[in-house]
Amino acid sequence: MKRKIIIFLLIFIALLGIAFYKKGRVVDAEVLEIQRTTVSRTLKEEGKIIPKVEHSVHSIQAGEIIKLYVEEGQEVRAGEILAQLNSKELEFQLKQLQAQLKSLRGEEAKAFQKPLDSEIKSQELLVEQARHDLEILENDFERMEKLYSEGAVTLKEYENAKNMLEKAKINFQRQQEALKLLYESRNPTAESRIYYAGRAEALQSQIDLLKYRIERCKITSPIDGIVADLSVKQGDVVNPGVKLMNIFQGEEYYVEVFVPADSAPDIKEGMKVKLIQEIKGKDFLFGGVVEKIAPSAVETISALGIQEQRVRVTVRPLPPENLQLIPGTALDVEFTLDRKEGVLAVPKTALFPNENGDAVWVVENGRAKIRPVKTGFENESLVGHRRGVEGKGPGLLNPQMSGLKEGIKIRLKLVKLDIE
């Protein structure tokens, strides 16, 4: 029994010693001094350097490229021939239409040629002869019809007389029309002239169209500039609308960046931005100004394959003189969407959930203590506080620090919180 009491007392003394040890234990810890600072909410997106002036060169004509006059990176002048398409087939069609127009002019001249008086007189005699023949046959048919009704002639004789009369009528009509055409050829009608003019106009329109198409087989540069993105070679067959190359001017550049649609309202024309370009493994920083914001969003696909709505923003870069911008290269564009001055801010990593809100670990009288906080303005890494911590007040402890619990002694090693 006495032995059990001794063992119990030893255990009690050990536990008491451990408790006093823990109570008196000192933990070395780095703490952050809380200060008022400037907190900015930023947006960083990847942009692309593009020329301020750039034109796409397309073929509006189908055909084979029989001659390519330029190569990638070559400087060209406005109007200079870049490529030549095969136009032989179009040239053959043009010659055919020109021949048709020439033939039509001859036909028109012949139709409107003034006949001789003798030709008209001769045709008038033919008309009179046809009229005389018709009158004789009409009288003969009347007698034949009467005889046929009396049974004096056969049906065949009657039908022969009738056929002769019909032929005489047709001949008389033809001779009259021939005389009318002779009169018209001496004084052409307005309808005849419109007819020939319309046919000539239709042929001339087709000729003009072929000349236009033949001319467009010579593909020329729209501006002074540099050849880029050359996608064809000599011998290729292209279709209308196919892009052959780009021509850009190398004096001025823009940065094109697509931002999330929900962030676009915070971006304004004239806003200053920060441009970050990696050069030889180091980030090179320079400024820029928002030049233009697209009025509508477009559908894009992220690197993870997610469909997003983004707005195109055009930025005018302000690089130093010693920096050469290369079109097509990527860089980061950082927008400052909001900025608060004199904010009590702490890193988000210092926060942890506590009861109905957030809290931080602070050091008061040399011991660790939990303090609830009321958060406010924040960005990706910092949180501003409206209540719970004071400027130049107690230091913040890392909530993930080993052995941290409320009441433990802290040996301070102060670290200034550089968050501006």
Secondary structure as UniProt FT lines:
FT   HELIX           2..24
FT   STRAND          26..33
FT   STRAND          36..51
FT   STRAND          54..58
FT   STRAND          63..68
FT   TURN            72..73
FT   STRAND          75..76
FT   TURN            78..79
FT   STRAND          81..85
FT   HELIX           88..111
FT   HELIX           117..150
FT   HELIX           155..186
FT   HELIX           190..215
FT   TURN            216..217
FT   STRAND          218..220
FT   STRAND          225..228
FT   TURN            234..235
FT   STRAND          237..238
FT   TURN            240..241
FT   STRAND          243..248
FT   STRAND          253..260
FT   TURN            261..263
FT   HELIX           264..266
FT   TURN            269..270
FT   STRAND          272..279
FT   TURN            280..281
FT   STRAND          282..301
FT   TURN            303..304
FT   STRAND          307..318
FT   TURN            321..322
FT   TURN            327..328
FT   STRAND          330..347
FT   HELIX           348..350
FT   STRAND          352..354
FT   TURN            355..356
FT   STRAND          357..364
FT   TURN            365..366
FT   STRAND          367..378
FT   STRAND          382..387
FT   TURN            391..392
FT   TURN            399..400
FT   TURN            402..403
FT   TURN            406..407
FT   STRAND          409..416
//
